[in-house]
Amino acid sequence: MTKIYTVSPGDGFEWVFLHNHEDFEALLELGVERVSESFQPLSAYRILEDEGETFRQADLPWIGSHFLVMRDHVREILEPVMADNVEFLPLQTDDGIQLWITHTLRQVPVLDLERSELKRFASSGRIMRIVRHHFLPAVVKAGSAFHLTNMKRGNLYLSEKVVDAVLQADLTGPKFTEIWDTEDS
């Protein structure tokens, strides 16, 4: 049995943004090769309040559906679980907090295009959004974290062992949504 999850922001928890939007775009453009040896820390800032609402500090602050961002103690928990498929790149916040962002080293062709429900761009036919996922049996070999080859750096997909590690450590921040269970397929 293999379960696959996507991640979304948790209610009431802090967000993280990069100061330079081009840095975020560059992260999206990274391939699957390791870059950690030459990677320079990116400058980030935390959103702890917006429109009068105060956000709680998160172990895994939200930056978007493409990556996980985490504090040092979370990296220590998740690195053994995810090291086969990601590397951890440094972010430095304005207030001196060291964060890490995941760079996924796996893009796999495991989406069953015929059985999934897809929303496509009319002009090009490219996939705009996946409404309902249906994975090929090879998804069980996809690893702990991956992106789909069918979509240019789309959502980050996580295995149940990553989500279980987060839940067992009682880490705060994101919500995880189960989108696939091989047992149900």
ChimeraX attribute file (.defattr): number of C-alpha atoms within 10 A of each C-alpha:
attribute: neighborCount
match mode: 1-to-1
recipient: residues
	/A:1	8
	/A:2	15
	/A:3	18
	/A:4	25
	/A:5	20
	/A:6	20
	/A:7	21
	/A:8	17
	/A:9	18
	/A:10	17
	/A:11	11
	/A:12	15
	/A:13	21
	/A:14	24
	/A:15	23
	/A:16	19
	/A:17	17
	/A:18	17
	/A:19	14
	/A:20	11
	/A:21	9
	/A:22	10
	/A:23	14
	/A:24	14
	/A:25	10
	/A:26	9
	/A:27	15
	/A:28	15
	/A:29	11
	/A:30	14
	/A:31	14
	/A:32	14
	/A:33	12
	/A:34	15
	/A:35	15
	/A:36	13
	/A:37	7
	/A:38	7
	/A:39	10
	/A:40	11
	/A:41	15
	/A:42	18
	/A:43	15
	/A:44	21
	/A:45	17
	/A:46	18
	/A:47	17
	/A:48	16
	/A:49	14
	/A:50	9
	/A:51	5
	/A:52	6
	/A:53	9
	/A:54	13
	/A:55	15
	/A:56	17
	/A:57	16
	/A:58	20
	/A:59	22
	/A:60	26
	/A:61	25
	/A:62	25
	/A:63	20
	/A:64	16
	/A:65	16
	/A:66	20
	/A:67	22
	/A:68	19
	/A:69	25
	/A:70	25
	/A:71	17
	/A:72	12
	/A:73	11
	/A:74	19
	/A:75	20
	/A:76	11
	/A:77	15
	/A:78	17
	/A:79	16
	/A:80	10
	/A:81	19
	/A:82	21
	/A:83	15
	/A:84	14
	/A:85	19
	/A:86	22
	/A:87	19
	/A:88	21
	/A:89	18
	/A:90	19
	/A:91	23
	/A:92	16
	/A:93	19
	/A:94	12
	/A:95	9
	/A:96	10
	/A:97	14
	/A:98	15
	/A:99	25
	/A:100	22
	/A:101	21
	/A:102	22
	/A:103	26
	/A:104	28
	/A:105	20
	/A:106	20
	/A:107	20
	/A:108	16
	/A:109	17
	/A:110	19
	/A:111	20
	/A:112	14
	/A:113	16
	/A:114	8
	/A:115	12
	/A:116	14
	/A:117	14
	/A:118	16
	/A:119	14
	/A:120	13
	/A:121	11
	/A:122	9
	/A:123	6
	/A:124	8
	/A:125	9
	/A:126	14
	/A:127	15
	/A:128	15
	/A:129	14
	/A:130	17
	/A:131	10
	/A:132	13
	/A:133	16
	/A:134	21
	/A:135	21
	/A:136	15
	/A:137	14
	/A:138	11
	/A:139	20
	/A:140	17
	/A:141	10
	/A:142	21
	/A:143	20
	/A:144	22
	/A:145	28
	/A:146	24
	/A:147	24
	/A:148	18
	/A:149	14
	/A:150	16
	/A:151	16
	/A:152	14
	/A:153	20
	/A:154	18
	/A:155	19
	/A:156	21
	/A:157	24
	/A:158	23
	/A:159	23
	/A:160	19
	/A:161	18
	/A:162	21
	/A:163	23
	/A:164	11
	/A:165	15
	/A:166	20
	/A:167	12
	/A:168	9
	/A:169	12
	/A:170	10
	/A:171	16
	/A:172	17
	/A:173	24
	/A:174	24
	/A:175	15
	/A:176	19
	/A:177	13
	/A:178	16
	/A:179	14
	/A:180	19
	/A:181	16
	/A:182	15
	/A:183	8
	/A:184	8
	/A:185	9
